[in-house]
Amino acid sequence: MPTRQRPPSPSDPAASLLADATLRNPATLWEAVQRTAGDYICVLDRSDVIRDVNRVDQGFTADQVVGRRVLDFTIDDSTDRLRAAIDEVFRTAGTAALRTRVRTPTGAVRDFSVRLGPVLHENHVAAVIVCSEDITPLEESERALRRERSVLRRLLDIQEQERLLVS
């Protein structure tokens, strides 16, 4: 019967050295974050140009996204808010969060929850990292719930009017 190889023990010095070397390599860490994050992640330079993305969706390719301004993808009603949030992160080195809307190549509108933060180099903001989660299904559910509540309110009003007429 063949024997299985065991994973290295946490106290194994070779495994510890490998982990230390890996964790000190920013490129390796960045690649792991990009690969495993559930969010869409992009890095913006000071001109709002997308310099890197972890993935794209909804009909876009990475080549269609990298090298373009992030504001090219937003819908007018949210472009100013996103622009202000990016400026704030560059100015203050703080973080920002907002909801924004994006139009896909097919013309569909998608809703995103967006978080922005600084990428610091020698205490200066070199870039902004943007983490976006597609919340379109949540927004659609909320809109449907609002419609159903409105219908229910109208039905209750009609029922109350009928009750008053009967009495």
Phi, psi and chi 1 to 4 in degrees:
 res  aa     phi    psi   chi1   chi2   chi3   chi4
   1 MET       -  127.4  176.9  179.1 -112.0      -
   2 PRO   -68.2  149.2   16.9  -21.6      -      -
   3 THR   -97.1  143.2   59.8      -      -      -
   4 ARG   -86.3  147.3  -71.7 -172.0 -171.6  179.6
   5 GLN   -81.4  137.3  -76.5 -165.9  -11.7      -
   6 ARG   -87.6  147.0  -65.6  170.6  134.4 -172.4
   7 PRO   -66.4  154.0   16.3  -21.3      -      -
   8 PRO   -62.4  146.0   10.9  -15.7      -      -
   9 SER   -69.8  147.7  151.5      -      -      -
  10 PRO   -57.7  -23.5  -20.1   27.5      -      -
  11 SER   -91.2    2.1   61.1      -      -      -
  12 ASP   -67.1  118.9  179.5   -2.4      -      -
  13 PRO   -60.8  -35.4  -13.0   19.3      -      -
  14 ALA   -66.1  -41.9      -      -      -      -
  15 ALA   -65.4  -39.4      -      -      -      -
  16 SER   -64.5  -42.1 -177.8      -      -      -
  17 LEU   -64.3  -41.8  -72.3  173.0      -      -
  18 LEU   -62.9  -44.8  177.0   61.6      -      -
  19 ALA   -62.8  -43.9      -      -      -      -
  20 ASP   -60.4  -45.3  -73.4  -14.1      -      -
  21 ALA   -64.7  -40.9      -      -      -      -
  22 THR   -65.3  -43.8  -58.8      -      -      -
  23 LEU   -70.4  -17.4  -65.7  174.3      -      -
  24 ARG   -90.3   -2.1  -74.8 -168.4 -171.7  106.1
  25 ASN   -99.7  102.6 -177.5  -24.5      -      -
  26 PRO   -59.1  -35.3  -16.6   24.7      -      -
  27 ALA   -65.1  -40.1      -      -      -      -
  28 THR   -65.8  -44.0  -59.4      -      -      -
  29 LEU   -64.0  -44.8  -70.3  173.7      -      -
  30 TRP   -61.0  -43.1  175.9 -120.8      -      -
  31 GLU   -62.9  -40.0 -169.5  -86.0  -34.0      -
  32 ALA   -66.3  -41.8      -      -      -      -
  33 VAL   -63.2  -47.3  167.0      -      -      -
  34 GLN   -60.1  -40.9  -74.3 -176.0  -50.8      -
  35 ARG   -71.0  -34.7 -173.8  179.4   62.2 -109.3
  36 THR  -102.4  -13.9   58.1      -      -      -
  37 ALA   -67.3  139.7      -      -      -      -
  38 GLY   -78.5  -22.3      -      -      -      -
  39 ASP   -81.9  163.9  -71.6   -7.2      -      -
  40 TYR   -84.1  129.5  -63.3   89.9      -      -
  41 ILE  -120.8  133.0  -58.5  171.9      -      -
  42 CYS  -139.4  157.1   67.9      -      -      -
  43 VAL  -116.3  128.5  178.0      -      -      -
  44 LEU  -111.2  141.2  -53.2  177.8      -      -
  45 ASP   -89.4 -176.3   65.2   17.7      -      -
  46 ARG   -65.2  -16.0  -73.7 -161.7  173.1  -91.3
  47 SER   -95.4   12.5  -59.5      -      -      -
  48 ASP    67.3   17.6  -53.5  -33.9      -      -
  49 VAL   -84.4  134.4  172.0      -      -      -
  50 ILE   -75.2  118.9  -60.7  169.4      -      -
  51 ARG   -97.7  -25.3  -58.3  -63.5  -64.1  -93.9
  52 ASP  -157.8  148.7 -164.6    8.7      -      -
  53 VAL  -138.5  152.0  -66.2      -      -      -
  54 ASN   -87.6  -31.3   67.5  -33.6      -      -
  55 ARG  -166.9  163.9   63.8 -172.5  172.5  105.2
  56 VAL  -131.1  166.0  -67.3      -      -      -
  57 ASP  -152.7  179.4 -156.1   47.0      -      -
  58 GLN    55.3   45.2  -61.1  -62.7  -34.4      -
  59 GLY    90.5   -3.3      -      -      -      -
  60 PHE   -90.7  154.3  -70.3  108.7      -      -
  61 THR  -113.6  160.2   65.4      -      -      -
  62 ALA   -58.2  -37.5      -      -      -      -
  63 ASP   -64.1  -29.0  -69.9  -20.4      -      -
  64 GLN   -78.1  -15.7  -68.8  172.7  -45.5      -
  65 VAL  -105.9  -51.2  173.4      -      -      -
  66 VAL   -64.4  132.0  173.8      -      -      -
  67 GLY    95.4   -6.2      -      -      -      -
  68 ARG  -105.7  158.7  -71.8 -172.7   54.1 -164.6
  69 ARG   -72.3  136.6  -66.7 -176.6   68.1 -130.7
  70 VAL   -60.9  -30.7   70.2      -      -      -
  71 LEU   -70.2  -14.8  -59.4  174.8      -      -
  72 ASP   -65.7  -20.4  -67.4  -15.0      -      -
  73 PHE   -98.7  -13.9  -60.4   98.7      -      -
  74 THR   -86.2  158.4   57.7      -      -      -
  75 ILE   -89.3  146.0  -67.2 -180.0      -      -
  76 ASP   -44.1  -41.6  -67.3  -20.2      -      -
  77 ASP   -69.0  -12.4   64.3  -15.1      -      -
  78 SER  -119.3   -4.8   60.7      -      -      -
  79 THR   -62.2  -45.3  -59.5      -      -      -
  80 ASP   -63.8  -39.3  -69.2  -20.1      -      -
  81 ARG   -65.9  -41.0  -73.7 -178.4  -73.1  120.4
  82 LEU   -66.7  -43.2 -178.6   56.9      -      -
  83 ARG   -57.7  -44.6  166.7   80.6 -105.5  152.9
  84 ALA   -64.7  -39.3      -      -      -      -
  85 ALA   -65.9  -42.3      -      -      -      -
  86 ILE   -62.2  -46.6  -66.3  167.1      -      -
  87 ASP   -59.1  -41.1  -72.3  -15.2      -      -
  88 GLU   -62.5  -43.3  177.4 -174.7  -24.1      -
  89 VAL   -64.8  -43.3  173.0      -      -      -
  90 PHE   -64.1  -38.1  -88.4  112.9      -      -
  91 ARG   -74.7  -42.0 -171.1  178.0   64.6 -102.7
  92 THR  -106.6  -12.9   66.7      -      -      -
  93 ALA    61.7   21.8      -      -      -      -
  94 GLY   -94.5 -165.1      -      -      -      -
  95 THR  -116.9  164.6   60.0      -      -      -
  96 ALA  -147.0  156.6      -      -      -      -
  97 ALA  -144.0  144.9      -      -      -      -
  98 LEU  -164.4  172.8   67.2  142.4      -      -
  99 ARG  -108.2  143.6  -72.1 -173.5  174.7 -169.1
 100 THR  -141.8  166.8 -170.7      -      -      -
 101 ARG  -124.4  141.8  -56.0 -177.6   88.0 -155.8
 102 VAL  -128.0  142.0  171.8      -      -      -
 103 ARG  -100.6  129.9 -173.3  170.5  -49.8  -80.2
 104 THR   -83.5  168.1   68.1      -      -      -
 105 PRO   -58.8  -24.7  -24.1   32.7      -      -
 106 THR   -83.8   -4.7   62.8      -      -      -
 107 GLY    95.8   -5.7      -      -      -      -
 108 ALA   -70.0  150.4      -      -      -      -
 109 VAL  -105.2  130.4  175.1      -      -      -
 110 ARG  -118.3  143.1  -52.4  -64.6  -68.3  174.3
 111 ASP  -101.3  138.4  -64.6  -70.1      -      -
 112 PHE  -132.4  140.9  -75.0   86.2      -      -
 113 SER   -93.3  126.4  173.2      -      -      -
 114 VAL  -122.6  133.9  178.9      -      -      -
 115 ARG  -122.6  135.3  -66.5  169.9  -46.0  -75.4
 116 LEU  -123.2  144.8  -57.3   95.8      -      -
 117 GLY  -149.6  160.9      -      -      -      -
 118 PRO   -81.3  148.5   31.7  -35.6      -      -
 119 VAL  -107.1  111.2  177.0      -      -      -
 120 LEU   -95.6  141.7  -60.9  173.1      -      -
 121 HIS  -136.9  116.0  178.7   72.1      -      -
 122 GLU    50.7   47.9  -62.6  178.2   -1.7      -
 123 ASN    64.7   18.9  -66.3  -36.2      -      -
 124 HIS  -121.7  145.4  -68.9   86.8      -      -
 125 VAL   -76.7  111.7 -179.9      -      -      -
 126 ALA   -90.1  -29.3      -      -      -      -
 127 ALA  -160.9  172.2      -      -      -      -
 128 VAL  -121.3  133.0  168.8      -      -      -
 129 ILE   -99.1  133.9 -169.3  162.9      -      -
 130 VAL  -119.5  122.5 -180.0      -      -      -
 131 CYS  -111.3  122.0  -61.9      -      -      -
 132 SER  -124.4  136.1  -54.6      -      -      -
 133 GLU  -117.0  129.3  178.3 -176.1    5.0      -
 134 ASP   -72.9  113.2 -172.2  -13.9      -      -
 135 ILE  -111.0   19.9   57.6  168.9      -      -
 136 THR   -55.5  -47.5  -56.3      -      -      -
 137 PRO   -59.9  -38.2  -24.0   33.9      -      -
 138 LEU   -64.9  -45.4  174.5   64.8      -      -
 139 GLU   -62.1  -41.7  -69.6  -71.1  -34.0      -
 140 GLU   -63.7  -40.0  -70.5  169.7  -10.4      -
 141 SER   -64.0  -41.7  -65.6      -      -      -
 142 GLU   -64.6  -40.6  -73.2  177.3   -1.4      -
 143 ARG   -63.8  -42.4  -77.1 -170.4  -70.9  -89.0
 144 ALA   -63.9  -40.2      -      -      -      -
 145 LEU   -64.7  -42.0 -176.0   57.8      -      -
 146 ARG   -61.2  -42.1  -77.2 -168.1  -62.0  -88.6
 147 ARG   -62.2  -44.4  -77.8 -168.9  -56.7  -88.7
 148 GLU   -64.4  -38.3  -70.8  172.8    7.9      -
 149 ARG   -65.5  -38.3  -76.6 -177.0  178.7  159.3
 150 SER   -64.2  -43.8  175.5      -      -      -
 151 VAL   -62.9  -43.7  168.1      -      -      -
 152 LEU   -61.9  -42.3 -178.5   57.9      -      -
 153 ARG   -60.0  -43.2 -109.1 -174.8 -102.8  112.8
 154 ARG   -63.8  -42.1  -76.4 -166.6  -54.7 -110.3
 155 LEU   -63.1  -40.7  -71.2  173.1      -      -
 156 LEU   -65.7  -38.3  -71.4  172.5      -      -
 157 ASP   -63.1  -44.0  -71.3  -15.6      -      -
 158 ILE   -62.9  -43.5  -69.7  169.0      -      -
 159 GLN   -61.9  -41.1 -175.3 -179.5   28.5      -
 160 GLU   -65.8  -40.3  179.2   62.4   19.7      -
 161 GLN   -63.0  -41.9  -71.0  173.4    0.9      -
 162 GLU   -62.9  -41.4  -73.7  178.2  -10.5      -
 163 ARG   -61.9  -42.2 -172.3 -172.9   65.3   75.0
 164 LEU   -65.7  -39.3  -71.5  172.4      -      -
 165 LEU   -65.5  -40.2  -74.5  172.9      -      -
 166 VAL   -66.5  -39.8  168.8      -      -      -
 167 SER   -73.9      -   67.3      -      -      -
